[in-house]
Amino acid sequence: MTSSAAGTRMHIHPPKIEYFDLDAKSNTDPKGYLRGVEEYRLTQDGLYMFRPVPGHPHLTHFESWLLPAHGLRLTRQSWHPGHERDYDLYVDVVEISSSGSVWKTVDLYLDLVVRTGRSVTVLDTDELLTALDQGLVQADRAQWALETTYRAVAGIAAHGHDAVRWLASQGTVTTWRPR
C-alpha cells in the first residue's frame, strides 16, 4: 500500500500495547514508560483510570474507560489553557484482557473523535489497512476492529452523537470527574 500524497510506502508500527496495574496504581504506556495513576475504579462494565500528565506542554490529565464488552477505550483529556481541542472524547478500538490486577489493551489503529451533539469521525483506517497489508494484523482482527468501529459510530450517531448516552442505552455506565 502506498501513501497517495508522498507516493511512498507508509511506515506502520505494530499494534500498541498498554498495561494498567491496579495494585501498583501504574500505567505502562505503549513506549514502555511507567506512569503513576491517581485513581482506578473497577466496575461491572470495565475499568476507569484517572492520571495526571506531568510535564506535558498541552495536557494536564486524562481519564479513560476500558470497556471490554464494547472493545473500546474512551478517553477524556483536560488541557492547559490555550491548548483545548475541539472534541469531547477520543475513542480507541482496542482488544482488552486482564490477568489478576493487570489489564492490557492492544490498540487496533482505528480511532473515533466524538464532538458530543455534533459529530463522530473515524481516524486511521489507512493505518489499519497498511498493518493488514504488512502482516502486522491478521484479517480476522482487522475485521473485528472494523465491525467494532461501525457499531460504535452507528450507536453514537443514533444517540445524538453522544457516546456516553449510547453506552448508557446499552447498559454500560461511565461516570467522569466533574470539570
C-alpha positions, -999 to +999 in steps of 0.1 A: +000+000+000+013+034-008+007+069+005-010+088-023+004+121-011+040+110-008+040+081-033+060+060-008+051+031+014+036+041+047+057+032+077+034+015+102+041+004+138+029-029+153-003-027+174+004-006+205+002-024+238-006-008+271-007-021+307-028-010+336-017-024+370-044-018+396-024-029+426+007-008+417-015+021+406+005+024+375+000+026+337+027+014+313+022+033+280+030+019+246+065+032+247+072+014+279+070+045+302+057+037+337+032+064+348+015+069+382-022+066+383-042+087+407-074+066+406-085+032+393-122+022+396-133-013+386-170-018+378-190-045+362-187-026+329-150-020+328-120-001+343-119+036+349-085+054+352-076+089+360-040+101+358-021+133+355+003+140+326+031+159+344+053+180+322+032+177+291+030+211+272-007+207+263-024+181+286-029+183+324-045+149+328-067+124+312-093+099+323-102+067+304-127+039+305-117+005+292-149-013+281-142-049+272-178-057+261-175-029+235-139-032+225-134+004+233-113+028+253-129+062+258-106+090+269-114+125+280-085+148+281-080+180+301-059+207+285-038+236+297-055+270+289-050+279+252-044+242+241-080+230+242-092+207+213-125+207+195-136+173+207-150+157+239-139+121+237-112+102+219-121+066+214-097+038+206-107+005+192-088-020+214-087-056+225-089-057+263-078-085+285-069-089+322-050-112+344-052-107+381-048-070+388-032-062+354-053-051+324-039-050+289-050-032+258-039-039+222-047-009+200-060-019+166-053+015+150-089+028+145-099+058+165-131+079+168-132+116+176-165+124+193-178+160+193-208+155+216-240+166+199-223+174+166-203+145+150-182+114+152-152+110+129-132+078+122-094+082+120-066+059+109-083+035+086-053+038+064-031+026+093-052-005+099-052-014+062-014-009+059-009-030+091-031-057+075-011-055+042+022-057+061+011-087+082+011-068+115-026-076+120-045-107+108-076-104+087-099-116+115-086-090+139-089-062+112-125-073+105-133-073+143-118-038+145-139-025+116-171-041+129-164-026+163-159+008+147-191+006+126-211-005+156-198+024+178-203+050+150-238+039+144-247+038+181-231+072+188-248+088+158-282+073+167-279+089+202-273+124+191-236+120+187-233+113+224-211+083+232-220+083+269-257+083+261-252+054+236-233+034+261-259+040+288-286+027+263-265-005+262-265-007+300-229+005+303-224+033+328-195+056+325-190+083+351-165+111+348-149+136+372-166+170+373-148+197+354 
